[in-house]
Amino acid sequence: MKIPDFLAQHVQSQGDSYTLQITKQQWRWVLTGFVLLLVVTLGFGIWGITRQAEVMQLRQQTQLQTEQLKLLQQKTEILDKKMESLDQLDKEIRQMVKGSESGTIPQGGGEAQTPQAASGDKDEPGGAAKTDSNSAAANAAGSSGTSVTSLSAKLSRLDRLAQQRMASFYMLRNILRDGAGQNIRDLQSVAFAANNPGNTSTMPSIWPAKGVITSNFGTRIDPVYGGSATHEGLDIANDYGTPIIATAAGTVTFADATSGGYGNLVEIDHGNGFVTRYGHNSVLLVHAGMQVKQGDTIALMGSTGKSTGSHVHYEVDINGVAVDPLLFLPIQ
């Protein structure tokens, strides 16, 4: 665009008249100022949009980290529960050993406790596990540089170790309680399990199915008849036909319909006193005498027997005693 040498404007006000002139140089300054104003305005607009996107991204990251921290807190609480169970088992075993030395092993689990067992010294099996858990939690809380993913992996590793120690303690307690302490093979299997925490293929150490826990182990209100009743397993609900898998390697000892509340039931013997049961299945995919590996699909979820909806009733027995399956399952 050609810039004129000057711009003249005739102005008349209250009878007086005069001419306003803008030179070529002044015209350039006006255009330059307008362009600069436009550039600054666009720059601030782009900066504002970018800044808003960064703020949104930071908010999303903060929300994600908050959710991850909540999940880690839940994992820590579950791990603490397992550590408390280890401490309790340690107390029972020590009381049984004391009774064994005096020739009187307590029956029924050896519930008596002693101040020495309750002290939780780090030289004790339960105390050591508790100390490791607490120190890991303390280090996690104090290490700002430790990533949430790394902390979660450490908690999962501690959880697997706790599962293995838990299984070993249960076996040892039952051996002592049943007066089978002279059975060297039983004691050797306990020692092997305690010193090989990575060997979990014959331990019920994975979840039997995907789904939502609808009923935990212990006392509950019976969903069919009402009233208080003991629930010796874990109920996991999901869609009809969801695969049910073996939680450890073993031999199928039962796979058929039952006249009781289990409905279509699969029972697997894993050795070392471990037996698992999977009830209410719609379809059974194994038969008695069949060898299965950890993770093999053994049935499809259903609602047979005493059931109010599609789910699997999962039990873990150690030497004939029902225990909480959650003690052996990895944290989700």
N, C-alpha and C positions, 0 to 999 in steps of 0.2 A: 504494500500500500504506500503510495506516495504521500509524504508528509508535507503539507503546505508550508510556505515560508512563514506565514503568520495567520492567525485566526482572529478576525475582527468581528466584534459584536456591538451593534449600536444599542445603547441603553438610554432610556428617557425616564426621568423621575422628578415629579413636582415641577414641571416646567423646564427643568434643566436637562440637558442632554450631553452625553459624553460617549466616547468609543473605547471599548475594552479590547485590548489586543493581547494575544498569546503568541509568543515567538516560537520558532521552530525548535529551539533548544528546550523551551518550557514544555512544549508538546511532547518531546522525547521523554522528559522526566515524568510527565503524567503517565504515559504508557508504561514506562519502566516500573513505576510505583504500582500500577495496576497489576502488571505481570508478577511482580514480587509478592504482592498481597495474595494473588491467586495461588502461587506456588506454596507460600507459607500455609495457607488455608488447607490446600490438598495434603501437605506434609503432616499437619496436625491431625487431619482426618485419618490418614493411613496409619499414623502412630497410634491413634486412639483405637482403631480397629484391631491392630496388632496387639496392643496392650490388653484389650478386652479378651482376645483369644488366649493370651498367656495366662491371664487371671483365671479363665475358665479351665485351662489345662491344669493349673496349680490346684484349683478346687477339686478337680477330678482325681488328681494324684493324692491329695490329702484325704479325700473320701475313701479311696482304695486302700491307703495305708491304715486308716482308721479301721476299716473292715478286716484287714489282715491282722492288725493288733488284737482285735476282738477274737478272731479265730485262734491266734496264738494263746490268748488268755484262756480260752476254752480248753485248748490242748494241755496247757499247764495244769488246769484244774483236774482234768482227767488223769494226767500223769501223777499228780499229787495223791489222787485217790488210790492209784495203783501202788504208790510208795507206802501209803498208810496200810494197805493190805499186806504188803511185804513185811512191814514192821510187825503187824499182828501175827503173821505166820511165823516170823522169827521168834516171837515171844512163845507161841505154842510149842514150836520145835524145841526151844531151850528148856521149857518146862517138862516136855516129854523126856528129853535127854536126862534131866535131873531125876525124873521118876525112874528112868531106866537104870541109872547108876545106883538108885536105892532099891531097885527091884520092883517098883510099882509104877508102871506106865499108865498115865491117866487115860481113861476111855472117853469116847465121844468128842475127841478133838483137842483135849487138853486146854480148856479155856482159861485156866488159872494163869495169872500174870505175876511177874516179879519186878521189883524196882530196878534190878540190874538189866532185865530185858527191855524195860520201858525207857531206859536212859538213852538208847539209840547211839551208843559209842560207834565211832567210825570203823572200828575193827569188826563190828558185828555185820553179818550179811545185809540185814535190813537197814541198819544204820548207814552202811556205806552207800547203798543205793539212794537213800534219802539225801545224804550229803552231796552226792554227785548231782542229784536233781536240783537241790537248792543252789549249789554253786553255779550250775549252768544257768539257772534262772537269774541269779544275781549278776553274772557276767553279761547276760543278754540285756538286762535292764540298764547296766552301766556302760555298755559299748554302743555309742551312737553311730560308730562306723560300721557296725555289723548289720548286714542287710536282713530284711525280713525273711527273704528266701533262705538264707544261710541259717538263720535262727530256727526256722521251721524244720529244716533238714536235721539240725542237731536234736530238736525235740523228738522228731520221728525216730532217730537212732536210739535215743534214750528210751523211748517207748518200746521199741523192739527188744532192747536189753531187759527192760522191766518185765515184758511178757515171758521171756525165756526164764528169768529168775523166778517168776511167779509159778510157772509150770514145775520147775525143779523143787521149789518149796512145797507145793501141794503134794507132789509125789513122795517127798521125804516125810512129810507130816503123816500121810496116810500109811506109809510103810511102818513108821514108828507106832502109830495108833493101833494098827492091826496086829502088832507084835511080829511083823515080818522082817525085822531088822537084821536077822541072820541070813536073809536071802541076798547073797553077794551080788547076784546079777541085777537085782532091783537097785541096790545101792550104786552099782556101776553105771546103770542107765541114768540115775539121778546125777551122778558126777559128770557123765558125758554131756547131759543136757545143760548143766550149769556152766561147763567150760567151753561149750560150742554154741554161743548165742546166734551164730549165723545159720545154723542147721535147723531150719524151721519147717522143712517139708513134711515131717511126721508130727508136727505140732499144729493144733487148730489155730493158725495164726493169720488167716485171711477171712474176709467177710463172706458169708454163704450166698449173699445175693445183694443186688443193688436195691435201695428202697429207703423207707423211713421207719425208724423204730417207733412202734406203737405201744409196746409193753416191755418193761425191763424185768430183770431177774428179781425175785423176792416176793413179798406179800403185796397183794393187789385185790381189787374188787373184781370178782368173777364176771366176765362180760356176758355170760349166758345165764347163769343162775343167780348172780348177785351174791353179796356177802363176801367176807374176807377169805382169801384162798392163797396158797403158796404157788407161785409161778416159777417153775424150775428151768426157765429158759429165757430166750430173747425173741420177741416177735418183730419181724421186719415185713412191712407191707409194700406191695407194688402191684403192677398190673397182672392180670391173669395170664399165665404162660411165661412169666419172667424166669430166666434160667436160674437154677439152684446149683451151686458148685460145691465140691468137696473141699473142706477147709484144711485138710491135711491128707497125705497119702495113707492108704490102709486097705483093709479087706472089708467088703460089704458083708455084714452078718445078717441083715434083714432088709428086704425090699418088697413090701406087700401092703395090702389094705389091712387095717386093724379094726377091731370092734370097739375100741376105746375112742378117746378124744383126739388121737393123733391123725386119724384118717389114713391116707396113703403115706406110709412112713418109710424112710431110709435110715438104716443104722450102720455106722462104720466103726470098726475097731482099728485104732491107729498104733496099738502097741504101747508099752510102758504105762498101762492102766488107762489110757485115753480112749474114750468112746464119744462119738458125736451122733446126734439124731436130728432129722429134718422132717417135720410133719406138715400135714394139710396139703400135700402136693396134688396137682391135677393129673400129672403123668409121671410115671417112674421110668427112668432110662437105664437103670442098672438092675442086677439080680444078685441074690445071695451067692457068696463065694467069689465074686468078681473083684479083681484088684483095680484100685483107682489111684490116680496121682492127684496131688494138690492142684486144684483149679479145674479138674474134670467136671463137666456138666453131668449131674446125676438125676435131676428131676426138673419139672416145670412147676412154677408156683400155682397154687390153687386155693380152694376153700373147703376141702373135704374134712370129715370128722366134725369135732366140736369147734366150729369156727363161725365168725360173723362177717368175714370178708377175705379177699385174696391176700394171703401172707404166708410166710414160712415161720414155723416155730422151731427155733434152733437151740439145742441143748449140748452142753459139754459135761461129761462125767469123768471123774478121775477115781479109779478103783471103786466104782459104784456110787460115788458121792457127787451130787450135782453141784457145780460151781458156776459163778457168774461168767458167761461167755465174754463179756466186755473186758475182763481182765486179760484176755489173750488176743484181743483184736486190735489192729493198728488204729490210731486216731484218724478220724476223717475230718 
